[in-house]
């Protein structure tokens, strides 16, 4: 977005933490390149990925709009670059350019709808359906072929890595997908 072209950018390497839960962000992040996972850790230390941000995303909006300190963490899924947008400049932007606020609101509404569907599936469906719906979620974000480990799929589905491996083998045997060294190809 050319609106943020004059702000400083920062690179993060794969799996590098961008923000820890409970920390004030200091700036909003505009994702220029790469992908960022929004996640929470359980009391047992298990990671659950809540959302994956794609290039063009601006986050955390709850802090930018409401001063709410994020109760989630953010980390790079792959090498990524973010632009650091000061909160005061973001507030000025949405006051002076309401069409940008409308775009953000539309994207936020789509994200909430998708999250509601994911919550429904994760709570009411069996393991195979959870894996399949997660793969469909990833297809929408990355296309037919993408790199994701079974551990990352477990963090998205709320299943154990072992259970994900079992379900992935079943899907591979049914020729729904193929995977090798973390690269998943959907058929």
C-alpha positions, 0 to 999 in steps of 0.5 A, a space after each residue: 500500500 503506497 500509503 505506508 511507503 515512507 515508513 520504516 520496514 523491518 524483516 523477520 526470518 522464518 519462525 522469528 517472533 514479531 510480538 509476544 502476547 501481552 506486549 504493547 506493539 509500539 506500531 501497527 504492522 503492515 505486511 509487505 511480504 511473507 506470512 505471519 501467524 497469529 497464535 496463542 499458547 496453551 497452559 501446556 505450551 501447545 501452540 494454536 494458530 488463530 489466523 494467518 496474515 497475508 501481504 497487505 494485512 494491517 495488524 493488530 487492529 484491536 490495538 490500533 483502534 481500541 488500545 487493546 493490548 494483544 493477548 496473542 503472539 505473532 511470528 513469521 511463518 516464512 521470511 517476511 517484511 513489515 512496515 511499522 506504522 505509528 498509531 497516531 499516523 494510522 488514526 490520522 489516516 482513517 480520519 482523513 481517508 474514510 475509504 481506507 477505513 471502509 476497506 479495513 472494515 470489509 477485510 475485518 468482516 471477511 476475517 471474522 466470518 472465516 474465523 467463525 467457520 473455523 471455530 465451528 469446524 474445530 469444535 464440532 467435526 472429526 479429525 479428518 474433517 478438521 484437517 481437510 477444512 484446514 487444508 482448504 483454508 491454506 489453499 485459499 491463502 497459498 494455492 494448490 502447493 504450499 510448505 507446511 509441516 505436520 506440526 504447523 497443521 497441528 497448531 492450526 487444527 488443535 490436533 496432535 502432530 501424530 493425529 495430523 500425520 495419521 490423517 495426512 497419510 489417509 488423505 495421501 492414500 485416497 489421492 486427495 493430496 501428496 506431501 514430501 518434506 513439508 511440501 503439500 500438493 492438493 489434488 
